[in-house]
Amino acid sequence: MKKNLTLTGMMGVGKSTIGKAISEQLSMQFVDIDKIIEKKLKSTVQKIFEKKGEDFFRENEEKVTLEEMKKKNRVIALGGGAFMNSKIRDYVILNTKSFWLYLDINLLEKRLINSNKRPLLANGNTRLNLERIYEKRKATYSLASYKIDCNKLTTKLIIKKIITLYENN
């Protein structure tokens, strides 16, 4: 039985896109935690944050993530903040092979500058918000099994690198 493969990192880094492609190549099921939460709560992440608040979202994120992690043969894309939760992080570290997808703030800003789907970027300067969030999270992200620097790699190369590390270690 294959260990689950988990992707973590900042919003906009490409966890869902890369996770889908990896799951197809490895014949594993792809799981996007944010999408499951949206389906379960019949609302978008943005609207959940607006109407119920971040704490409500994080409680649901923990419950859904831990439920999904217990299922096998999966490639799991965590939400950007999920790895900050110690229960989720401990489970990921002990039971999966985890990959931190790292992307420079400049590139993240270009990807997210016009996004209105990111509740943590909704107010204020996108760049300053990204820097603040990244500073809070980088030490925790670094606890993942592997750091994949996505800055100079094509999506194809990122996928190849992750699959190689996953299968060989």
C-alpha positions, 0 to 999 in steps of 0.5 A: 500500500502506497503512503499518501503524498501530501502537498503544502505551501502558500496559496497560489503555489499550484498544489491543486494543479500539481496534485491532480497531475501527480495523482493521474501519473501515480494512479492515486486519488486526488483530494483537494481539501478546500474543495471538499470543505466547500462541497460539505459546507455548500459555500466557497472558502471566501464566503465561509471566511466572510460569514462564519470566520476563520476559526470556523473554517479552520475547525472544519479544515481540521476535521475534513483533513484528518478524515481524508488522511486516514483514507489510503492511496491519495495525493492530498492538496492541503489548504495554505494554512492547514499545515499550521495546525499541529494535529494536521501537521503531526499526522502528515509528518508521521503518515505521509510523504509531504512536499512543501511547494516553495515559490518566491513572493514576487511570483506569488504576488503576480499570480494572486494580485487580481484574485478575489478568492483568497480571504486572507488577501482580501484586505490591504496590500496583496504583497504585504499580506503575502509577506506577513503570511509567509513569514509566519508559515515558512518555519512550519512549512520547512517541516515537510519531508521535502522542499521543492523550489518551484521558482525556476522549474516548469510544472512538468519538472516539478511533477517529475521531481516530486514523483521521483522523490516519492517513489525512491525514498 
